[in-house]
């Protein structure tokens, strides 16, 4: 896990919490961005959700070519070089 940055914030009467500007900048959180909130062992984990543009950029990285996979799960790397490269990425 990365660097831990602990802050203290108050919960408003409406249940709102202000995320300090430094953390918003570090996480590239902007007005209108969506976050997921997960309860894990009595703690809240807040994660930024990918925007539509970020999803589109991820999708654009997926190889788009015809891949023929035989009954044994094998394919020809020369016929599908982008797929082969993608399959070997870590």
C-alpha positions, -999 to +999 in steps of 0.1 A: +000+000+000+011+036-007+018+065+016-007+070+045-021+105+050-044+108+081-065+139+085-093+149+109-125+162+096-160+170+111-192+154+100-219+181+094-255+179+106-263+167+071-237+139+072-212+158+050-175+157+053-152+182+036-121+166+019-092+191+024-080+208-008-045+192-006-060+158-007-085+167-035-055+180-055-035+148-048-064+126-058-074+149-088-109+152-073-130+179-089-165+192-085-190+166-097-166+137-095-181+105-081-165+085-052-173+051-038-174+047+000-168+012+014-170+002+050-141-022+059-137-034+095-153-003+110-134+021+087-145+040+056-125+037+024-132+065-001-121+059-038-124+082-068-145+066-095-132+068-131-149+095-152-164+087-186-133+101-203-110+079-181-132+048-189-130+057-226-092+060-224-090+026-207-112+010-233-091+026-261-061+007-248-077-027-253-065-043-286-091-044-313-083-072-337-096-106-346-082-133-323-087-169-332-084-191-301-084-229-306-100-255-284-068-257-263-069-219-255-040-211-279-037-183-305-012-173-331+008-144-318+018-133-353-018-131-364-028-112-333+003-091-323-016-065-303-036-091-283-003-110-277+014-079-264-016-070-242-017-106-228+019-104-218+017-070-200+021-070-162 
